[in-house]
């Protein structure tokens, strides 16, 4: 979604008109008159903000549940809600830059915050010099996302800043307990079995957090199919490493994952959650992490 398409041009026009109709940009409701309208780029980020904001916020997501943030092209209806937001929450780190640029192009006066900016530079995983953006899949880094969300909300609603900070610390405590719980589940997996192949490179922080080795990815980026040579090289790497699981995600077809697995004898996990939440019990970040770990542990034995 790097090129400006007719759809995105139309979106900008619609948003600009909506902002103008609101009297020059940005929402008009003052803090304390009702929940703060927040727009997140993804459902995972929306969950984090909702946990921190509680009943003081009303959060919606631009990319819908089950949607694919990397290639999502919003319709005017999808993003017109940006015009009335007081806070726009993105991940940053290259994941959703096109969506935040649309918000800026609209002329909205909403605050825009990138939760990925909370990750210390020393904790970022670089690929070709660029940070991998999927840091929320490490529970301890997700806690940093929550604190950054609390700070952003506190700047908009100073009277409630202490409540947001308290909620962020409660979320951090939950993430620490979750990390301990999930580490215990992985303890049953022998070190030699802790090798996986992903559909796209969404799991480096998850793999680092839980001491897994990522043997490779099927596609270099969503929407870009691998060449025959790239698939052959990946199959050779899987055979050489003995990786037992090829994992894909609910928002993608698992056809390529099954092709690779058929050539290597690996188990396919075609329904992980990484960039999106789903229906209960995977409707929260904690829920998707528990689900993903259970599925991977079962496959790795």
N, C-alpha and C positions, 0 to 999 in steps of 0.2 A: 504494500500500500504506500509506496513511495511516490508514485506518479500521481498527479492531480487528474482524476477522472471526471467525466461529466457528473457522476453522482456526488462526488465530494464538492465540486463547484456549486452544485445545487444546494447541498447541505449548508455551505458557508452563506449563501444568499438567504436561505430560510432563517438561519440563526441570526444573521445580522438584522433581518427584519424584525425578528422576535425581540432582540435586544433593544432596537429602536422603539418598539412599541411599549417597552417597559420604562421608557424615559431616559435613554442615553446609556444603557448598559448596566447589567447587574441586577440582582434582586432588590426589592424594596422593603421586604419585611424585616423589622429590627430584631436583634437577638432578644429572646424572651417571649416573643409573640407566638411561638409555636416551634415545632422541631426544625432544626436547621436543614435545609435541603442540600444534600450532598450527592454528587454524581461520581461514581467510580468507573474506571474503564473496564474492569472485569468483576465477575461475581466473587472471586476470592478476595480481592481488595475491598469490595463492598462488605463482605463478612467481617473483615478486620475492623473497618470503620464502625460498623454497627455494634461490635463488641465494645469498642472504646467509647462510642458516643451514647450508647444506651437509648433511652427514650427521648433524649435531647436532639436526636438526629433522625432524619428520614433519608434512607440511602437507596439509590437505584444504580443499576449498572448499564453502561452503554452496550457492551457485548453481552448478549443474553446467556442464560444458563445453557451449557452445551455448545456455546459458540467458540470460534477459533480467533483469538485476539491477533495472531500474527498476520492473518489475511483478511480480517473483517473489514468490510466497506460499508459504513453506516448509511442508512437512508435518512432523509430529513426527519422522519418520525422518530428514528432511533435517537437522534442527538439534539432535537429541539429542546429537550429537557435541560440542556446545558445553559440555556438562556436564563433560567430561573434558579440556577444553583448558586449557593454562596461559597461552596467549596467543591473543587474538582480534584479527585484523587487518582493519580496514575502510578504506575510502577516505575517508569523511567528505565534507564539502562538499555535503551534501544528497543524495548518491548512494544510500547504503545505510543511512540513519539508522534505518529501520524494523527492519532486521536487527540492528543493534547494540542497539536498544531491547529487542528480544526477548531478547537475551543478558542485558541488565541485569535484565529482569523475571524471568528464570529464577533469579536469586540466585547465579549463578556467581561465584566469586572470581577467575576468570581476568583477567589484565590485558587491557584493551581499548585499542588504539592506532589512530588514524586517520592513515594515511600522507599523506593530502592536507594535513594540518597542516604538513607540511614545506615547502609552497610559500609563499615570501614573499608578503606581501600585495600588494607591488608587481607581482608576476608573475601574480596571479589575474586572470582575465577575468570581469568582472561582467556579468550579464544581469538587468535589472530590479532591480538592487541585490544580487543573489545571485550567488555565484561559480559558474561552470561547473565541474563536478567532474572532467572528463576530462583531467586534467593529465598523466597518465602517457603520453599519446600524443606528448608532447614528450620526446625522449630525455634531454635535460638535466634536466628536472624529474623524470623517472623515476629518475635518479641520486639525487636528494634523497629519493625514496621509499625507496630502498635503504639510505641512511644512517639514516633514521628507524627502519626495521625492525631494523637492527643495534643501535641504541641500546636499543630495546625488548627485544630478545633478551638483550643484555648485562645489563640490569637483572634479568632472570629468572635468568640463568646467568652470574654475574660472572666465573667462572673462565675462560670462553671469550670474554669481551668483546673481547679483542684479535683473536681469530680472526674474529669477526663484523665488526669494523671493517675488517680486511684484505680480507675478502670483499666488503664494501660498496664499498671503493675499487676493487677489481678490476671490480666491476659498473659503477661510475661510469666507469672507463676504457673498458670495452666500449661503454657508451652514448655516450661522446664520439666514439669511433671510428665507431660506427654513424651518429651524426649527420653526421659528415664524409662517410661513404659515401653516405648518402641525399641530402645536399645536392648531391653530384656527379651523382646521377641526375637530380635536378630541374634541373640546369644545362642539360640538353638541351631543356627546355620554354621556349618564348618567353614573356616576361613577359605579353604580351597574352592568352595562352592559359591563364593560371593562375587560372582561375575554376571553382568547383565549387558544386554544390547537394547538400546532405546530406539524408538521411531525417529524422534528428533532430539536435539541435545537439550532436553528439559530437566535432566536429572543430575547434573554434576554436584550441586549443593546437597541434594538428597543423598547421593552416593558418598560424598565426603562425610556427611553427618553420621552415616550408618556403616561406614567402613566397607563400602562396596567398590568394585572395580568396574568402570564402564569400558567395555571392550570396543564400542563404536556406536554409531548412529546410522540408521538406514537412509535418512535424507539429511542433507546439509541444512536445509531450511524448509518449513512447511510450504507446500505448493511447488517444490522443486524436486521432481522425481530423479532418482539416481540413474547413472548410466549403467550399462551392462558390466563394464569394467569395475565400477565402484561396488556394485553388488557382489561381484565375484571376489573382490578383495576383502569385503566384509565377511563373506562366507568362509574364506580361508582363515581370517582372524578368529572367527568363532570356533572353527575346528581346532585351531592351534591352541586356543586358550581354554577350551572346554566349557565355555559359557553355557549355562543351562537354561536361561530365560531370555526371550525376546519380548520386549514390552512395547505396547502401543497405548494410545489414549482414546477416550470415548469420542472425542471430536474428530478423529481421523478414521479412515478405513483401515482395517488390519490386514488387507490383502497382501501388501508387501511383507509385513511381518510374518504372515503364514508362508509365503514363498521362501523367505530366508530360513524359517524354522524347519520347513520340509527338507531343505538341503543339509541341515546340520543336526537334526534330532533334538533341537532345543524345544522347550515348552513355550507356547505363545500365551501372553497375558495381554488381551486386546482391549481391556476396559479400565485402565488406570485413569485417575483424575489428577491433573497437574495445573492447568491454566483455568479451570472452571470447576464450580461445584455442581452437584446434581440434586436428586431428590433424597430425602432422608433415607439412610443415616449419613449420606455424603453431602449434606447441605451446608457444611461448615468446613473451615480449614482443618480443624482437628479431625473431623469425620473423614475427610479425604485422605489425610495422612495415615490414620488407622487402617482404613480400607486398603490403601496401596501397600502398606507394610504387610498386612495379612496375606494379600495376594502374592507378593514377592517371596515372602518367607515360605509359603506353601510350595511355590514352584522351585525354590532353591534347595528345599529339604534340609 
